[in-house]
Amino acid sequence: MLNKFLPDEHVPSVFDIDPEQLKAKGIRGVITDLDNTLVAWDVPDATEDIKRWFEKMDDHGIQVTIASNNNETRVKLFSEPLDASFIYSARKPLSKAFKKAQKQMNLNKDEIAVIGDQLLTDVLGGNSAGFHTILVVPIVQTDGFFTKINRKIERRILNWMRRRGKITWQRRDQ
């Protein structure tokens, strides 16, 4: 059961995700979390670096959909200037939003990667839906109330995985 929390990859940030490497794995679409994955949870707009990251993915033919548990206003205001498709109130880790994103992109499961900063929402949801998962380090160490609870559980799961040799990397937020 705990293997559902094990990401396929771990990188420091989305900027360490190379579209050429994604394409070499057959990835043609990305479902990415928003808060603490693309920008800090309290930053309303995309940074210039994130805008360039979206352009780079587009230049390489990789579709990007933002899937966030946040509300419509937050996700729409962030996504629309990027001309990015989005799903708000995604209720991750439930599979409905992941399936919706897959349908919108018109891709097979093995052509999609899920990127996020949380094991309990992004990685669990992506793994359960059958996608390649990439865990990034949260951008900031502050979180909303429910995410703080998730982080405590997440630390326990990561420590269990580390003790059993399932992961060798150490997150800087631990």
C-alpha positions in Angstrom: 0.0 0.0 0.0 2.7 2.5 0.9 4.3 2.0 -2.5 1.4 4.1 -3.9 3.2 7.0 -2.2 6.5 6.3 -3.9 7.2 8.7 -6.8 8.9 7.6 -9.9 11.3 10.5 -9.7 12.3 13.2 -7.2 13.8 16.6 -8.3 14.4 19.8 -6.5 12.0 21.9 -8.7 10.1 21.9 -11.9 13.1 23.7 -13.5 15.0 20.4 -13.1 12.5 18.6 -15.3 13.9 18.6 -18.9 11.3 18.3 -21.7 13.8 16.3 -23.8 14.1 13.7 -21.0 10.3 13.6 -20.7 10.0 13.0 -24.4 12.7 10.3 -24.3 10.4 8.5 -21.8 7.4 8.9 -24.1 5.8 11.7 -22.0 3.8 14.1 -24.1 1.7 15.7 -21.4 2.1 16.9 -17.8 -0.5 17.3 -15.1 1.1 19.7 -12.6 0.0 21.0 -9.2 0.0 24.7 -8.6 0.7 25.8 -5.0 4.2 25.1 -3.8 5.0 23.3 -7.0 4.9 26.1 -9.6 4.9 29.1 -7.2 4.6 29.6 -3.5 1.0 29.0 -2.3 0.6 32.7 -1.5 1.9 34.0 -4.9 -1.0 34.9 -7.2 0.8 35.0 -10.5 3.3 33.1 -12.5 6.9 34.2 -12.2 8.9 35.0 -15.3 10.8 31.7 -14.8 7.5 29.8 -14.7 6.3 31.5 -17.8 9.5 30.4 -19.6 9.1 26.9 -18.2 5.6 26.7 -19.8 7.0 28.1 -23.1 9.8 25.5 -23.0 7.3 22.7 -22.5 5.1 24.0 -25.3 8.2 24.4 -27.6 8.9 20.7 -27.1 5.3 19.7 -27.8 4.4 18.8 -24.2 0.9 19.7 -23.1 0.6 21.1 -19.5 -2.6 21.0 -17.4 -2.7 22.6 -14.0 -4.7 20.5 -11.5 -5.2 22.1 -8.1 -7.3 21.5 -5.1 -7.6 25.2 -4.7 -10.7 27.2 -5.7 -11.7 28.4 -9.2 -10.6 32.0 -8.7 -7.1 31.1 -7.6 -6.5 28.6 -10.3 -8.1 30.5 -13.1 -6.3 33.8 -12.4 -3.0 31.9 -12.4 -3.6 29.7 -15.4 -5.3 32.0 -17.9 -2.4 34.4 -18.5 -0.3 31.3 -19.3 -3.0 30.0 -21.7 -2.8 26.8 -19.7 -5.7 24.4 -19.3 -6.7 23.9 -15.7 -8.8 21.9 -13.2 -9.8 23.6 -10.0 -11.2 21.9 -6.8 -9.5 18.8 -8.1 -10.0 16.8 -4.9 -6.7 15.1 -5.3 -5.8 12.3 -4.7 -9.2 11.2 -6.1 -8.8 10.1 -9.7 -11.6 12.2 -11.4 -9.4 15.2 -12.1 -6.5 13.1 -13.4 -8.9 11.3 -15.8 -10.4 14.6 -16.9 -6.9 16.0 -17.6 -6.0 12.9 -19.5 -9.2 13.2 -21.6 -8.6 16.9 -22.3 -5.0 16.1 -23.5 -6.2 13.1 -25.5 -3.2 11.0 -24.4 -2.6 7.5 -23.1 -1.7 7.0 -19.4 1.9 6.1 -20.3 2.3 9.5 -22.1 1.5 11.6 -19.0 3.6 12.7 -16.0 2.1 14.1 -12.8 4.3 16.7 -11.0 3.6 17.9 -7.5 5.0 18.7 -4.1 2.9 16.3 -2.0 2.9 12.6 -1.6 -0.7 12.5 -0.2 -2.3 14.3 -3.1 -0.1 14.5 -6.2 2.0 11.3 -6.0 -0.8 9.1 -4.6 -3.3 10.4 -7.1 -0.9 10.1 -10.0 0.2 6.6 -9.1 -3.3 5.4 -8.5 -4.4 6.8 -11.9 -1.4 4.9 -13.5 0.7 7.9 -14.5 4.5 8.6 -14.1 5.0 10.7 -11.0 7.6 13.3 -10.2 7.9 14.8 -6.7 9.4 18.2 -6.3 10.5 19.9 -3.1 7.9 22.5 -1.9 8.9 26.0 -2.9 8.3 27.4 0.6 8.1 25.8 4.0 4.9 27.4 5.0 1.5 25.8 4.2 -2.2 26.1 4.8 -3.8 24.2 7.7 -4.6 21.0 6.0 -1.3 20.8 4.1 0.5 21.1 7.4 -1.3 17.9 8.6 -0.4 16.2 5.3 3.3 17.2 5.6 3.5 15.5 9.0 2.1 12.3 7.6 4.3 12.6 4.5 7.4 12.9 6.7 6.5 9.6 8.4 6.0 7.9 5.0 9.2 9.2 3.6 11.1 8.1 6.7 9.6 4.6 6.4 10.6 4.4 2.7 14.1 5.6 3.5 14.6 3.0 6.3 13.5 0.3 3.8 15.9 1.5 1.1 13.1 2.5 -1.3 14.4 6.1 -1.5 17.9 7.4 -1.1 17.3 11.1 -1.5 16.7 13.5 1.4 14.3 16.4 1.1 15.6 19.7 2.3 12.4 20.4 4.1 12.9 17.5 6.5 
